[in-house]
Amino acid sequence: MSVIRPATRNDVPAILQMIHDLAIYEKEPDAVRNTPEKLHEVLFGDNPRVFAAMAENAAGQVQGFALWFLNYSTWEGVHGIYLEDLYVTPDARGEGHGKALLKHLAQTAVDNGYARVEWSVLDWNEPSINFYRSLGARPMDGWSTFRLTGPELERFGSSAAAAVRG
């Protein structure tokens, strides 16, 4: 049995640990630069724009989390949910926590009139892909994810600012 509840300030250490564990699973163990202070600010600051839900077992032990934010569909004219991270601890996989977290997000979308819940999954992550397909989720064929980050973002962002000022 999985109990889903909103994250609290006290969950920040567990969330950050699971973010690190997810990075290891996704073969990027040194990529996490997040801190407890940053998580506190985005989740519980004056104007939170990121949200998290916790999955617990019947004994109240945290077994996983989902972290998301709102996106917007210009075609639909309404918000959607973008699931940034979904993680269940290895020893708790197969117990329904991931499904319960996704069901919670789907219900949140339905309750708020949002058009969709979407997320990315690594091409090699067959267990997750199969799990998502079993829920009725489908890949967006024909779409590729692009990212501008690091030195390229700095270079491009700096040149854009100069062009706007000029």
N, C-alpha and C positions, 0 to 999 in steps of 0.2 A: 504494500500500500504506500502510495506517495501522497504527501501533503505539500501543497504549493502555497507559498505565502510571499508577500512582498519582502524584499531585502530591507534590512535595517542597518543602521550605522555599525552595529556590532558584527555584521556579516562581512565587512570590508576585508579583514585579513583572510577569511576563507575564500572570498571571491578572488582576491589577488593570487592566492595559492593555486586555485583552480585555473586561473589565466596562465600562470607559469606551467602548470601541468599540461594544459592544452597546447601551449607553444612547444613543449617537448614532444608531445604526440604528433604535432604537425611538422616536426623536424626543424624547428626554429628556436632552439632552447635559449639563445642569447638575444632574441628579438624584443623581449618585453622590457619596456622602459617606464611602464606605469608604476605609480607609487600609491601608498594608502592615502596620501593627501590629495592626489589627483582624483582618485576614485570617490573620496568623500565629497569633493567639490562637484563633480558631474552628477553624482547620484543624489546628494542631499544638500547642495548649496542653495543659494537664494532662488535660482531659476533652473531647476533640474531639467535636463534635456535628454538624459539617458536613464533607463529604468532597468531594474533587475528583479527577478523572482528566484526564490530558493526552493529546491525540492528537498524534503526531509522524509526519512523513514518514520515508521510508527513510534520509534523511540525518541524522535526529535533530533536525530543526527542528520546534518547536512550531507546530502548525497549528490547534489548537482546544482547548477544555476543556469539561467538564461539572462542575457543582457541584450537590450534592444533600444532602439530609438525610432522616432517617427520619420517617415519619408513622405513624399507627396506625389500623386499621380496627376499630371496635367490633363491626361485623357479622361480620367474618371472624375477629377475635380475634388478628390478627397484624399485624406491621409492613408497611409499604410504603415505597417510595422516592418522594420528591417532588423532581423535577428543577427546581431553581431557575433555572439558566442552562445553556444549551447554545449554544456559539458556535464557529464555524469562520471563520477569516480569509477575507476575500473572495477572495483569489487561490487559496485551496485548496478552495473550494466545488466540489462535484461530483466530488471525488476519493475519497469514501467515508469521510471522517473523522467526519462527523456520524452516519452509520449505524453505524460502529464504536463510537463512544461510547455510543449508545443500546443497541447489542447488549451492550456491557460492563455497562450498568446492568441490562438484562434478565437477563443471566446472574448478576449479583450477587443480584438478587431471587430467581431460581430456586434458586441455591445456598444461600440463607439461609431459604428457605421464606416469603418475603414474598409478599403477595397481589397487589401491583400496582406499576407505575411510572406516575406521572401528572405532568402539568405543565400550564401555561397557555400559550396562544399568542394574540397579538393578532389580532383579527378581520380586520384588513387584510393580515396577513402570509400571503398566498396561497402563495408558494413553500414556506414552512415547513409550512403546513397540508397542501398536496399531498404533500410529502415524508412527513409523519407518517402520512397516510392510506395511502401506498404501503407502509408497514411493517405495516399492520394496526391502527394506533391509530385510535380513534374519539372524536369530541367527546362530552362528556356533555351531551346535550340536556336542557333543562329546568333546568339549574343555572346560577346566576350567581355570580360571584366578588364578595365584599364585602370592603372593607378599611376599617379604622379607623386613622387615622394623623394626625400633626401636631397642630394645636390641638384638633381634635375628640377625639383619643385622650387628650390631656392633660386636657381638660375632663371627659370621661366617666370616665377612670381616677381622677382626683382626687375626683370626686363619689362614685364607688363606694367608694373607700377611706374617705371620711368616713362613708358609710352603714354600712360594716362596723364601724368603730370605735364608732359611735353606738349 
